[in-house]
Amino acid sequence: MEQCRRDLADPRSIRPISAIAARWGFTDAAHFNRKFRSAYGMSPSDYRNGRHAPSVN
């Protein structure tokens, strides 16, 4: 899961989320989404879109 997280956080990555998941052995997108949300508290797309970064005020 950590490898997926790193790939999703890489701003240079243009791979679809499903391709990142498949690269690390997740062949079912729904299963990957559930596991990622369970591990990190948000969807893979939210994580990729930078919603994981702490807000700066």
MOZI-V732922 format. One record per pair of residues at least 4 apart in sequence whose C-alpha atoms are under 7 Angstrom apart, sorted by the first residue. I is the first residue (numbers start at 1). J is the second residue. D is the distance in whole Angstrom. If there is no record, write none. Layout:
I|J|D, I|J|D
This chain:
1|5|6, 2|6|6, 3|7|6, 4|8|6, 4|20|6, 4|21|6, 4|24|7, 5|9|6, 6|10|6, 7|13|7, 7|20|7, 8|48|5, 9|48|6, 15|19|6, 15|20|7, 16|20|6, 17|21|6, 18|22|6, 18|29|6, 19|23|6, 20|24|7, 21|25|6, 21|26|5, 21|32|7, 22|26|5, 22|27|5, 26|32|6, 28|32|6, 29|33|6, 30|34|6, 31|35|6, 32|36|6, 33|37|6, 33|43|6, 33|44|6, 34|38|6, 35|39|6, 36|40|6, 36|43|7, 36|44|6, 37|41|5, 37|42|5, 37|43|5, 42|46|6, 42|47|7, 43|47|6, 44|48|6, 45|49|6, 46|50|7, 46|51|6, 47|51|5, 47|52|5
